[in-house]
Amino acid sequence: MNFKKGASQPSGFSRASGTTLSASKSNTVIDGKYKDEADKYPIKDDCRGIGAELQRAKENIYNLSRVNRDLNSQLNSLSSVFTIKSGTSYIGYTGISGVSFESAFEQAYVSGGGGFESAYSNLFVKNIKGNFFWGRFEWNALNSISRGEGFFVKNFGSDIVVDWGLVK
């Protein structure tokens, strides 16, 4: 666009086509084509209510934080001790993420199964991807397990008590 001023034309900008844009041309916004649209969203000069809105928002955030702390406290107080029954079952891992099943089991073992060595060798554990741990054959393809992950378990020995809360 080039600025153009001629004797017969008012000041304005000209397009590459040569037509001039000037104040004498119609402006759809100023002429009111969108006037009704603007009235849908009136601008308020009165901001007196904003302080009360901010206070209510702060109170809501405080209440939600308190509820979150309460839920975390309840979650932390849940027992992570459970029994892996003899035979076939499904278990959920509730310890920390990123450890191998072998390491987690060593740390979480509490009692049962005829002692740790016997319990260790009598466990077959498989995840949903098909990776497995089998103590009897010293096979551990569960190198990084995650909190909340579930496993199919075959315990070939007697009941084993574990506490996933002991896993560090």
C-alpha positions in Angstrom: 0.0 0.0 0.0 1.2 3.5 -0.8 0.2 6.7 0.7 -1.6 8.9 -1.9 -2.8 12.5 -1.9 -4.1 14.2 -4.9 -6.0 17.4 -5.6 -9.2 15.5 -6.4 -8.8 12.9 -3.7 -8.8 13.0 0.1 -5.8 11.7 2.0 -5.8 7.9 2.2 -4.0 4.7 1.4 -4.1 3.2 -2.0 -4.0 -0.5 -2.7 -1.8 -2.1 -5.3 -4.9 -2.1 -7.6 -5.0 1.7 -7.4 -8.2 2.0 -5.4 -8.0 4.4 -2.4 -9.0 3.6 1.1 -10.2 6.7 2.8 -12.5 8.0 5.5 -15.1 8.7 2.8 -15.5 4.9 2.3 -17.9 2.9 4.3 -16.6 1.3 7.5 -18.7 -1.7 8.5 -17.7 -1.6 12.1 -18.3 2.1 12.5 -21.5 2.1 10.4 -23.1 -0.4 12.8 -23.0 -3.6 10.9 -21.7 -5.3 14.1 -23.4 -3.0 16.6 -25.8 -5.7 17.8 -22.9 -8.1 18.2 -21.1 -5.6 20.4 -24.2 -5.1 22.6 -24.2 -8.8 23.5 -21.0 -8.3 25.5 -21.3 -4.9 27.2 -18.2 -3.4 28.8 -18.7 -2.8 32.5 -17.1 0.2 34.1 -18.1 -1.0 37.6 -15.4 -3.3 39.0 -16.6 -3.3 42.6 -17.6 -7.0 42.5 -14.1 -8.2 41.5 -12.7 -8.1 45.0 -15.5 -10.4 46.3 -15.0 -12.8 43.3 -11.3 -13.0 44.0 -12.0 -13.7 47.7 -14.4 -16.5 46.8 -11.8 -18.0 44.4 -9.1 -17.9 47.2 -11.5 -19.6 49.6 -12.3 -22.3 47.0 -8.6 -22.9 46.4 -7.9 -23.2 50.1 -10.8 -25.7 50.6 -9.6 -27.8 47.7 -6.1 -27.8 49.1 -7.4 -28.9 52.5 -9.4 -31.7 50.8 -6.3 -32.8 48.8 -4.2 -32.9 52.0 -6.9 -35.0 53.7 -7.0 -37.5 50.8 -3.2 -37.8 50.7 -3.2 -38.5 54.5 -5.9 -41.2 54.0 -3.9 -42.7 51.1 -0.7 -42.8 53.1 -2.4 -44.4 56.1 -3.7 -47.4 54.0 -1.9 -50.6 54.7 0.4 -51.9 51.9 0.7 -55.3 53.7 -1.0 -58.2 52.0 -0.7 -61.9 51.4 0.2 -63.6 48.1 -1.9 -66.7 48.5 -0.7 -70.1 47.4 -1.9 -70.9 43.9 -2.9 -68.5 41.2 -3.9 -64.8 41.9 -3.6 -61.3 40.7 -1.8 -58.6 42.7 -1.4 -54.9 42.4 1.9 -53.2 43.1 1.7 -50.2 45.4 5.4 -49.4 46.1 7.6 -46.9 44.4 8.0 -46.9 40.7 11.2 -47.7 38.8 12.5 -50.7 40.7 12.8 -54.3 39.4 10.3 -56.8 40.7 13.2 -58.8 42.2 14.4 -55.8 44.2 10.9 -54.9 45.3 10.1 -58.4 46.5 13.4 -58.7 48.4 12.6 -55.4 50.2 8.9 -56.1 50.7 9.1 -59.7 52.0 7.8 -60.0 55.5 7.2 -63.7 56.2 5.8 -67.0 54.9 6.5 -69.2 52.0 8.9 -71.3 54.0 11.4 -68.4 54.3 12.7 -65.8 51.8 14.7 -68.2 49.6 11.8 -70.7 49.3 9.3 -67.9 48.7 11.6 -66.3 46.1 12.0 -69.5 44.1 8.3 -70.4 44.3 7.0 -67.2 42.6 6.1 -66.8 39.0 5.0 -63.2 38.2 3.9 -61.8 34.8 2.8 -58.4 33.7 0.2 -57.5 31.0 3.0 -57.2 28.4 4.1 -60.8 29.0 7.3 -59.9 30.8 7.9 -62.1 33.8 9.9 -62.9 36.9 10.5 -66.6 37.8 12.7 -67.0 40.9 13.2 -70.7 40.4 15.2 -70.0 37.2 16.7 -66.7 38.2 14.8 -65.0 35.4 13.7 -61.3 35.8 12.4 -59.4 32.8 10.4 -57.1 35.1 13.2 -54.5 35.4 11.1 -51.4 36.0 7.7 -51.8 37.7 5.3 -48.9 38.4 2.9 -48.1 41.2 -0.5 -49.3 40.3 0.7 -52.0 37.9 -1.0 -55.3 38.1 0.5 -58.8 37.9 -0.6 -62.4 37.3 1.0 -64.5 40.1 1.5 -68.2 40.5 2.8 -69.1 43.9 4.0 -72.7 43.9 4.6 -72.7 47.7 2.7 -71.5 50.8 1.2 -68.1 51.5 3.7 -65.1 51.4 3.2 -61.9 53.3 4.7 -58.7 51.7 4.6 -55.0 52.5 5.2 -52.9 49.4 5.5 -49.9 51.7 9.0 -51.1 52.7 10.3 -50.7 49.1 12.7 -47.8 48.8 
